[in-house]
């Protein structure tokens, strides 16, 4: 049974989303105008022709005319831009009009756009992305989210009760640090150092692109200055070229680290979004270790793949006898407006342990029992049972294990990382 509050919220959003279109009399003038503008923009971003070359290559895009034996063509570039191309007439086989429809818009898209008029909306069902990212970056991050969604459906689709995700899952992606910080302060002030967060009431994922931080600007400027200085001081042209390559490598490394951080946050917070928007996890009934463990499990491109950072943290803590007992991990109740565990070192260990436990539970030998446990957590009639049963005992009941047996199994799985087997 789906969590009733989640169902109520989804039903409310669904009722708003089914407004007929821009001419619906229930819309305000501003909403009607915004809807029509979005429709025009989506239509303009939808290829109208298909072009085939004599070498068999086919392209979707827009035919822009022909002059002096050259055919002018625009091809999609990134998420919502175009790339001008030219072909000699003899290199073309044929072209034809294609019947493609842009992704359908709904009221949630329109209100989302009106909330942030300075950003542009890109529709890629089930996602609605509002961003100021360049077209290629927006395409890359949308691709990551779609891959996350595909993996999520493969793993948890059977638990969504047939309803699945609503067609208006919102993603807000900033490159303007001031705008991001102002929005974070407004809606998530307790997360004043976070580069990304998920708002359950709006099903909205908000992320800041770390490549655009003031700190990154400072790093790149310093590297550029040091590189120029090293080139001037180089004794030969060869040495100067080596210095240029060295500092270029340092700059690229800094940008790669920022990009890796972006991807990690998108997968982690995006997993929170999918798990809650689909009703698999119910707000208020989901223990912290479970919510964070599942989100950590999705941080890698292949869900559940070994994270050597988390593995090293777990194995070092196990060898030093500093692991948090499972009962402590699962009993933790955060204070109001506080996150999962407090204190940096203890928090890092708790996140790693939650990941290790979820990874153990998602193994084929235990996955079915774990899914039965997830179903139980969201049943309204199970509320009394959940309140009176210690969290570790409740999980162990579904796994058909004693708490001591699960603790032993869990520690053994840590010992075997990164080469564990069932």
Secondary structure, DSSP 8 states (H G I E B T S, - for coil): ---HHHHHHHHHHHHHHT---TT-TTS-HHHHHHHHHHHHHHHHTS--EEEEETTS-EEEEEEEEEETTEEEEEEEETTTEEEEEEEEGGGEEEEEE---------HHHHHHHHHTTTSEEEEETTEEEEE---HHHHHHHHHHHHHHHHHHHHHHGGGSTTT---S-EEEEEES-HHHHHHHHHHH-GGGTT-SEEEETTTTEEEEE-GGGSHHHHHHHHHHHHHHHHHHHH-SSHHHHHHHHHHHHHHHHHHHHHHHHHHHHHHHHHHHHHHHHHTTSS-TTTS-HHHHHHHHHHTSSSSTT---HHHHHHHHHHHHTT----HHHHHH----TT--SSSSHHHHHHHHHHHHHHHHHHTSHHHHHHHHHHHHHHT-GGGHHHHHHS-HHHHHHHHHT--HHHHHHHHHHHHHHTTS---
